[in-house]
Amino acid sequence: MQPDDLYMHHALWKRLPHGACVRYTVLHHLGTGRYAVQSADFFTDDDPAAFTRFERQFVELLREQCPLQRCTWFDSIEKAVQAHDQDFAGLPDTPWLHS
């Protein structure tokens, strides 16, 4: 197995006002040591089905296209999250960016 085929994923959580939170799913490519946000999942209540949906989406994205081609990669987790937030700033479905 080559390091180009290996990814580690990290879950980063950000607490938001009014009891909401966002989970960033960040991939760490072991071949390059770089990071990319694959998704940001927004939680507003205790919907147990949300976890299942988001996990299914994570696997679907990983299987559909190589993350090296789909994602933008950065030297740190912080830079990857900042870039992700900037890419989605201004969209109405991104409440974690406007808190």
SELUM-226243 format. One line per 5 residues: number of its first residue (from 1); their letters; for each residue x, y, z of N, C-alpha, C. Coordinates in steps of 0.02 Angstrom, whole numbers, plus 50000, padded with zeros to 5 digits. Atoms other than C-alpha are relative to their C-alpha. Example, Ala and Ser with C-alpha at 12.3 -4.5 7.8 and 13.67 -1.06 7.14 Angstrom:
1> as> 50045/49941/50000/50615/49775/50390/50045/50060/50000 | 49958/49941/49997/50684/49947/50357/49961/50055/50037
end
This chain:
1> mqpdd> 50042/49941/50000/50000/50000/50000/50044/50062/50000 | 49962/49938/50007/50066/50170/49950/49969/50055/50045 | 50027/49945/49960/50050/50325/50060/49950/50044/49961 | 50048/49961/50040/49957/50408/49914/49929/49974/50007 | 50066/50031/49993/49813/50289/49950/49972/50007/50070
6> lymhh> 50021/49999/49930/49801/50328/50136/49981/50069/50024 | 50025/49938/49970/49700/50461/50224/49980/49987/50072 | 50026/50002/49932/49667/50494/50406/49948/50055/50003 | 50048/49945/49993/49512/50592/50452/49995/50023/50072 | 50005/49967/49935/49492/50713/50594/49932/50035/50003
11> alwkr> 50061/49963/49989/49332/50783/50666/50016/50060/50044 | 49991/49939/49962/49345/50964/50723/49931/50029/50014 | 50065/49974/49980/49199/51037/50818/50006/50074/50018 | 50004/49929/49983/49150/51220/50832/49932/50012/50032 | 50063/49984/49966/49020/51273/50960/49974/50066/49974
16> lphga> 50033/49941/50026/48895/51401/50899/49947/50025/50049 | 50052/49975/49956/48767/51512/50983/49936/49957/49996 | 50066/50032/49998/48597/51442/51033/50004/49923/49999 | 49994/50072/49993/48662/51265/51063/50016/49962/49936 | 49982/50033/50063/48711/51228/50883/50075/49988/49997
21> cvryt> 49929/50011/50010/48878/51163/50823/50012/49976/49928 | 49980/50023/50066/48971/51121/50664/50058/49951/50009 | 49945/50049/50000/49082/50970/50634/50034/50004/49931 | 49960/50001/50061/49219/50991/50505/50033/49931/49995 | 49965/50063/50012/49278/50826/50431/50060/50016/49956
26> vlhhl> 49938/49981/50033/49459/50854/50384/50039/49937/49983 | 49957/50056/50022/49563/50731/50283/50072/50020/50007 | 49927/49992/49996/49748/50713/50317/50030/49949/49952 | 49970/50045/50050/49838/50642/50166/50069/49979/50025 | 49938/50023/49971/49978/50533/50232/50059/50004/49952
31> gtgry> 49946/49995/50049/50078/50543/50070/50032/50068/49998 | 49974/49932/50004/50096/50732/50075/50002/50035/50067 | 50005/49968/49935/50055/50773/50256/49955/50061/50000 | 50043/49941/50006/49929/50903/50197/49928/49984/50021 | 50068/50005/49973/49749/50935/50253/49949/50032/49953
36> avqsa> 50055/49971/50038/49582/50968/50168/49935/49987/50037 | 50067/50010/49972/49404/50993/50232/49958/49965/49947 | 50045/50035/50046/49294/50864/50150/49928/50022/50009 | 50069/49978/49988/49134/50923/50233/49995/50038/50066 | 50018/49967/49937/49058/51032/50368/49927/49984/50013
41> dfftd> 50067/50023/49983/48905/50961/50453/49972/50042/50057 | 50031/49954/49954/48788/51077/50546/49947/49964/50042 | 50047/50032/49954/48694/51013/50700/49963/50054/50039 | 50041/49951/49963/48549/51113/50773/49959/49968/50055 | 50040/50034/49949/48461/50981/50877/50028/49930/50010
46> ddpaa> 49977/50067/49983/48477/50804/50942/49973/49948/49951 | 50024/50046/50052/48429/50720/50777/50050/49943/49992 | 49952/50055/50004/48513/50548/50793/50011/49976/49928 | 49992/50020/50070/48484/50514/50607/50051/50043/49963 | 49952/49955/50033/48594/50663/50562/50070/49968/49998
51> ftrfe> 49934/50031/49998/48750/50570/50616/50007/49946/49946 | 49999/50053/50050/48708/50423/50505/50003/50029/49930 | 49999/49968/50066/48671/50535/50355/50069/50029/49984 | 49936/49968/50012/48833/50632/50375/50056/49949/49991 | 49949/50053/50008/48938/50474/50396/49993/49967/49932
56> rqfve> 50012/50029/50066/48858/50400/50240/50027/50046/49945 | 49975/49951/50049/48897/50560/50143/50076/49999/49998 | 49927/50001/49998/49077/50553/50201/50028/49942/49958 | 49976/50059/50037/49101/50377/50132/49984/50007/49925 | 50018/49990/50070/49007/50418/49971/50049/50047/49965
61> llreq> 49952/49953/50030/49119/50568/49937/50068/49968/49990 | 49934/50031/50004/49275/50468/49973/50003/49948/49944 | 50002/50052/50051/49221/50328/49856/49991/50029/49930 | 50017/49974/50066/49157/50438/49714/50059/50030/49962 | 49945/49966/50033/49313/50539/49677/50059/50005/50047
66> cplqr> 49938/49995/49960/49493/50542/49736/50003/50069/50033 | 49997/49935/49965/49506/50677/49870/50058/50044/49977 | 49943/49960/50024/49674/50730/49798/49979/50045/49942 | 50023/49961/50058/49581/50791/49644/49941/50045/50019 | 50061/49963/49983/49419/50851/49726/50013/50057/50049
71> ctwfd> 49990/49952/49945/49487/50945/49877/50059/50046/49986 | 49943/49955/49998/49603/51092/49901/50038/49986/50064 | 49958/50024/49945/49748/51046/50014/50043/50056/50029 | 49963/49948/49964/49839/51150/50146/50049/49968/50048 | 49947/50024/49956/49988/51134/50261/49978/49990/50073
76> sieka> 50024/50009/49931/49884/51143/50421/49924/49992/50000 | 50072/50007/49991/49712/51098/50483/49967/50069/50004 | 50028/49933/49992/49682/51279/50531/49991/50035/49933 | 50004/49968/50066/49719/51342/50355/49946/49967/49958 | 50051/50036/50039/49606/51209/50279/49931/50023/50022
81> vqahd> 50065/49979/49974/49460/51259/50392/49987/50073/49981 | 50008/49930/50019/49488/51445/50361/49982/50007/49927 | 50015/49997/50072/49489/51418/50173/49930/49974/49985 | 50067/50027/50009/49332/51312/50183/49948/50052/50019 | 50047/49949/49978/49242/51447/50281/49997/50058/49950
86> qdfag> 49999/49945/50050/49297/51580/50156/49965/49980/49936 | 50032/50024/50061/49238/51474/50009/49924/50002/50006 | 50072/50004/49991/49064/51460/50085/49970/50063/50032 | 50025/49939/49970/49050/51634/50162/49949/50033/49953 | 50050/49966/50039/48896/51726/50104/49943/49956/49976
91> lpdtp> 50054/50045/50020/48792/51572/50066/49950/49995/50057 | 50051/50001/49947/48627/51563/50161/49999/49937/50042 | 50002/50064/49963/48650/51381/50215/50063/49989/50041 | 49938/50007/49961/48811/51415/50311/49996/50043/50063 | 50010/49958/49940/48752/51484/50480/50062/50003/50045
96> wlhs> 49941/49999/49957/48916/51438/50567/50049/50054/49979 | 49955/49948/50024/49004/51569/50461/49976/50069/50019 | 50030/49935/49987/48889/51708/50519/49987/50010/50074 | 50012/49995/49928/48895/51682/50706/50054/50040/50034
end
